Amino acid sequence: MKYPALLSINEILPQLQVYDAIIDVRSPAEFAEDHVPGAINCPVLDNEQRVQIGTMYKVQGAFEAKKLGAALVAKNIAQHIENSFLSQPHGWKPLVYCWRGGNRSGAMAHILARIGWPVTQLEGGYKAYRSRLVTELAVLPQNLRFHVLCGSTGTGKSRLLRVLAAQGAQVLDLEQLAAHRGSVLGDLPAAPQPSQKMFESRLWDLLRGFDTMRPVFVEAESKKIGKLRVPDTLMERMRASPCTLLELSISHRVRLLMQEYAHFVGDPTQLNKQLDFLMPLHGRAKIAEWHALALSGRMPELVEDLLHKHYDPGYVQSIRRNFSLFSQADILHVSDVSDPAFEHAAAQLRESAGKSIAC
């Protein structure tokens, strides 16, 4: 084969694992919004340079822009070779892509090929990848066997998913992918949510690797997790899937939530800022009462009142309305918040879900 090879996304995806590196040569800003899973960023133009060249195209014309662009691209590619690629052996096989047109990735691919590496360039770049991803996200969920974990806030659905994954089960943790716990207190410390496109890339990468003959455990979610939207086909498939209802005593729910939200327990001022968003639902007097509980260190009392007054009312009605098989759900009681208790519950759930599929 002559290198650099130019292949379509349809040709590349079935053999994506054969590439030793996936190199995204777009700017850091483009890469941060979304990229092919597993890609590394080796920009041939950085954020400022990309803006600079784009402005020159409009103001001074293509020729002047291309002259400066070529100089910048050459310097940047040389730095990447020197800093990242010099140690690679002769058989190192990279895949290179840019946005769409192929100019940036073509420059990188040409130089790598002239060195002697068997480099492949993605025809159509990121745009072709994104188009294929959108198409597959509308199909992949239809072939999977989801098992939905239901249960009021604090019953340990997310913790159970983590234990299931550790036991080797197939798990789709949407809140982990979205970096959000799906409520007004859902923002994770020092972990901003990804872009919608990045969320969908993470989701696509997981879904395409699942075994269609085994259950995929997922938590009952609303259509939005923080600022991110769950794709319609996945949401519809989840809502038509078998359910299990988790139950945990109120005292253990309070204890679990204080563990899971330790960042708020340790920072009542930040907690109160988040509670302010509930004022339209509960009124100024109730929010002031919750503020006082937080500032006085009466966290267990605050958490229990939040469960009774905010989280629990209407939960079952909402789940019953949105998940068509909830009325047939098995009940899984978790005895406490210890690791053995959740490990036992996970084993029980895997056994019952396996029997359900076998039937």
C-alpha positions in Angstrom: 0.0 0.0 0.0 1.2 3.5 -0.8 1.5 5.9 2.2 0.0 8.0 3.3 -3.1 5.9 2.8 -6.4 7.8 2.6 -9.3 5.7 4.0 -12.9 6.5 4.8 -14.5 6.2 8.2 -16.3 3.1 7.2 -13.0 1.4 6.3 -11.2 2.6 9.4 -13.7 1.9 12.2 -13.6 -2.0 11.9 -9.8 -1.8 12.3 -9.5 1.1 14.7 -7.6 -1.0 17.2 -4.7 -1.7 14.8 -3.4 1.9 14.9 -0.7 2.5 17.4 -1.7 6.2 17.7 -4.7 8.3 16.7 -3.4 11.8 16.1 -5.8 14.7 16.1 -4.0 17.7 14.5 -6.8 20.2 15.1 -6.4 23.1 17.5 -6.6 22.4 21.3 -10.0 24.1 21.4 -11.4 21.9 18.7 -9.9 18.8 20.5 -11.3 19.8 23.9 -14.8 20.0 22.5 -14.7 16.5 21.1 -12.4 14.0 19.5 -12.2 10.4 18.4 -11.9 8.2 21.6 -8.2 7.5 22.4 -6.9 10.3 20.2 -3.9 12.5 21.2 -3.8 16.2 20.3 -0.8 17.3 18.2 -2.0 20.5 16.7 -0.4 21.8 13.5 -1.9 25.2 14.4 -2.7 26.2 17.9 -5.8 28.2 18.9 -4.2 31.6 18.3 -2.5 30.6 15.1 -5.7 29.2 13.7 -7.5 32.5 14.3 -4.6 34.4 12.9 -4.5 32.4 9.6 -8.3 32.5 9.3 -8.2 36.3 9.6 -5.4 36.6 7.0 -7.5 34.6 4.6 -10.3 37.1 4.9 -8.2 40.3 5.0 -5.1 39.7 2.9 -6.1 36.7 0.8 -5.4 33.0 0.5 -1.8 33.3 -0.8 -0.5 35.4 2.1 -2.3 33.2 4.6 -1.0 30.0 3.1 2.6 31.3 3.2 2.5 32.0 6.9 0.3 29.0 7.6 2.9 26.7 5.9 5.7 28.1 8.0 3.7 27.7 11.2 2.5 24.2 10.3 6.1 23.1 9.4 7.5 24.4 12.7 4.7 22.7 14.8 5.0 19.4 13.0 8.8 19.4 13.6 8.2 20.0 17.3 5.8 17.1 17.5 8.2 14.8 15.7 11.1 15.8 18.0 9.0 15.7 21.2 6.7 12.8 20.6 7.6 10.6 17.7 11.4 10.2 17.5 11.3 7.1 19.7 8.8 5.3 17.5 10.0 2.2 15.5 9.8 1.8 11.8 6.5 -0.2 12.0 4.7 2.4 14.1 1.3 2.9 12.5 -0.5 6.2 13.2 -3.9 7.4 12.1 -4.1 11.2 11.4 -7.2 13.4 11.1 -8.2 17.0 11.1 -11.6 18.8 10.8 -12.8 18.0 7.2 -10.8 19.3 4.3 -7.6 17.4 5.0 -5.1 20.2 4.6 -3.8 20.1 8.2 -3.9 16.3 8.5 -2.5 16.0 5.0 0.6 18.0 6.0 1.3 15.8 9.0 0.5 12.6 7.2 2.8 13.5 4.2 5.8 14.2 6.5 5.3 11.1 8.6 5.0 9.0 5.4 8.2 10.5 4.0 10.0 9.5 7.1 8.8 5.9 6.4 6.0 5.3 8.8 2.8 3.5 7.4 0.5 6.4 8.2 -3.2 6.6 7.4 -5.2 9.7 6.9 -9.0 9.8 7.7 -10.9 11.0 4.7 -13.4 13.6 5.7 -11.7 14.0 9.1 -13.6 14.6 12.4 -16.8 15.6 10.5 -17.0 12.1 8.9 -16.4 10.5 12.3 -19.1 12.6 13.8 -21.6 11.8 11.1 -21.0 8.1 11.5 -21.3 8.4 15.3 -24.7 10.2 15.1 -26.0 7.4 12.8 -24.8 4.6 15.1 -26.2 6.2 18.3 -29.6 5.9 16.7 -29.1 2.2 16.1 -26.8 0.7 18.8 -29.2 1.0 21.8 -31.9 -1.0 19.9 -29.7 -4.1 19.9 -28.8 -4.0 23.6 -30.5 -5.6 26.6 -30.8 -2.9 29.3 -31.7 -3.5 32.9 -32.7 -0.4 34.7 -31.9 0.4 38.4 -34.6 2.5 40.0 -34.8 3.9 43.5 -35.2 7.1 45.4 -32.2 9.4 45.9 -29.7 7.9 48.3 -30.6 4.2 47.7 -27.2 3.6 46.2 -27.9 3.2 42.5 -24.6 4.7 41.4 -22.6 2.8 44.0 -24.3 -0.4 42.9 -23.3 0.3 39.3 -19.7 0.7 40.4 -19.8 -2.6 42.2 -21.4 -4.3 39.3 -18.7 -3.1 37.0 -16.0 -4.3 39.4 -17.7 -7.7 39.3 -17.4 -7.8 35.5 -20.9 -6.9 34.6 -21.7 -4.6 31.6 -22.5 -1.1 33.1 -23.5 2.1 31.4 -23.0 4.8 34.0 -24.5 7.9 32.4 -23.8 10.1 35.3 -20.1 9.2 35.2 -19.9 9.9 31.5 -21.7 13.2 32.0 -19.7 14.2 35.1 -22.9 15.0 36.9 -25.1 13.3 39.5 -28.4 14.4 37.8 -29.8 16.8 40.4 -29.5 20.4 41.7 -26.5 19.1 43.8 -25.1 17.1 40.9 -22.1 19.1 39.9 -18.9 17.2 40.7 -16.0 19.1 42.4 -13.2 20.0 40.0 -14.9 18.0 37.2 -16.8 20.2 34.7 -19.3 18.5 32.4 -18.0 17.6 28.9 -19.6 19.1 25.8 -22.6 17.4 24.4 -20.5 16.0 21.5 -17.9 14.7 23.9 -20.6 13.0 26.0 -21.9 11.3 22.9 -18.4 10.2 21.9 -17.9 8.6 25.3 -21.4 7.0 25.1 -20.8 5.7 21.5 -17.4 4.2 22.5 -19.0 2.2 25.3 -22.2 1.1 23.5 -20.3 -0.3 20.5 -18.2 -2.5 22.8 -21.1 -4.2 24.7 -22.0 -7.8 24.2 -25.6 -7.8 22.8 -26.3 -11.2 24.6 -25.5 -9.9 28.1 -27.5 -7.4 30.2 -26.3 -3.8 30.4 -27.1 -2.3 33.8 -28.0 1.4 33.8 -29.6 3.8 36.2 -33.0 5.3 35.6 -32.3 8.8 34.3 -34.3 11.8 33.1 -33.7 13.1 29.6 -31.1 15.6 30.8 -28.2 15.0 33.1 -27.1 18.5 34.2 -26.7 20.4 30.9 -26.4 17.3 28.7 -29.1 15.5 26.8 -29.4 11.7 26.7 -29.9 10.6 23.0 -33.5 9.9 22.2 -33.1 6.3 21.0 -31.2 5.3 24.1 -33.8 7.0 26.3 -36.6 5.2 24.6 -34.9 1.8 24.9 -34.1 2.3 28.6 -37.7 3.3 29.3 -39.0 0.1 27.7 -36.6 -2.2 29.6 -37.0 -4.4 32.7 -36.4 -2.6 36.1 -35.2 -3.4 39.6 -36.2 -1.1 42.5 -33.5 -0.6 45.1 -34.6 -0.1 48.7 -32.5 1.2 51.6 -33.6 2.4 55.0 -33.8 6.2 55.5 -31.0 6.2 58.0 -28.7 4.4 55.7 -29.7 6.7 52.8 -28.7 9.7 54.9 -25.4 8.1 55.7 -24.7 7.1 52.1 -25.5 10.6 50.8 -23.2 12.2 53.3 -20.4 9.9 52.0 -21.2 10.6 48.4 -21.5 14.3 48.8 -18.7 14.8 51.3 -17.6 18.0 49.3 -20.9 19.7 50.3 -20.8 18.4 53.9 -17.4 20.0 54.3 -18.5 23.2 52.6 -21.9 24.3 53.8 -21.6 27.8 52.2 -21.3 26.2 48.7 -24.1 23.8 49.6 -26.3 26.7 50.5 -25.6 28.4 47.1 -26.9 25.2 45.4 -29.9 25.0 47.7 -30.9 28.5 46.6 -31.9 27.1 43.2 -34.7 25.3 45.0 -36.3 28.5 46.2 -39.0 28.6 43.5 -40.1 25.1 44.6 -40.0 25.4 48.3 -40.1 29.1 49.2 -37.8 31.5 51.0 -38.7 30.3 54.5 -37.8 26.6 53.9 -34.6 27.5 52.1 -33.6 29.7 55.1 -34.3 26.8 57.4 -32.1 24.5 55.3 -29.4 27.2 55.3 -29.4 27.3 59.1 -29.2 23.5 59.4 -26.2 23.5 57.0 -24.3 26.3 58.8 -25.0 24.8 62.2 -23.5 21.4 61.2 -26.8 19.6 61.4 -26.2 17.8 58.1 -28.0 14.5 58.9 -31.1 16.4 59.8 -30.8 18.5 56.6 -30.3 15.5 54.4 -33.2 13.7 55.8 -35.5 16.7 55.4 -34.3 17.2 51.8 -35.2 13.5 51.1 -38.7 13.9 52.6 -39.6 17.3 51.3 -37.8 17.5 47.9 -36.5 14.2 46.5 -39.0 11.6 47.5 -42.4 13.2 46.8 -43.6 12.0 43.4 -40.6 9.8 42.6 -42.5 6.6 42.2 -45.2 8.3 40.1 -42.6 9.8 37.8 -40.8 6.5 37.3 -44.0 4.7 36.8 -45.0 7.3 34.2 -41.8 7.1 32.3 -40.6 3.5 32.6 -43.3 1.2 31.2 -42.1 -2.0 33.0 -41.7 -0.5 36.4 -44.9 -2.0 37.7 -43.3 -5.4 37.2 -40.0 -4.4 38.8 -38.2 -6.8 41.3 -37.4 -5.3 44.6 -33.8 -5.5 45.8 -33.3 -4.6 49.4 -29.8 -3.4 50.4 -29.1 -4.1 54.1 -26.7 -1.3 54.8 -24.0 0.9 53.1 -21.1 -1.4 53.7 -19.0 -2.9 50.8 -20.2 -6.5 51.6 -23.8 -5.4 51.5 -23.5 -3.8 48.0 -21.4 -6.8 46.8 -24.1 -9.2 47.9 -26.8 -7.0 46.2 -24.8 -6.8 43.0 -24.4 -10.6 42.9 -28.2 -11.0 43.5 -29.0 -8.6 40.7 -26.7 -10.2 38.2 -28.2 -13.6 38.9 -31.8 -12.4 38.6 -31.0 -10.4 35.4 -29.3 -13.4 33.9 -32.2 -15.6 34.6 -34.6 -13.0 33.0 -32.5 -13.0 29.8 -32.4 -16.7 29.7 -36.1 -16.9 29.8 
